[in-house]
Amino acid sequence: MTARTARDNGPHSDLTAARGILRAVTHTQMLIAAIVFGAAFAIATIAQGDVAPGLVGGVLGGILLFLVLQRVHEHNEATKRRKEREGR
């Protein structure tokens, strides 16, 4: 990792990179990603002329993305706690 990369990624980037764990994503960031995905999917599908499937698919896709991101976050937190316990 170069000095510039470490500086750009913040003060804890070296520590998290050494552990092999990415920085945590907040629930707000997960929600924003899900909303953007759902809106993009809905707009793209509606543009093709399918209004109802576009709206339903956008909502379900956004919910699914949020749930998957939340589950990945929980898994990463559990892995981090397990590694910390084993290190003691």
Secondary structure, 3 states (H helix, E strand, C coil): CCHHHHHHHCCCHHHHHHHCCCCCCCHHHHHHHHHHHHHHHHHHHHHCCCHHHHHHHHHHHHHHHHHHHHHHHHHHHHHHHHHHHHHC
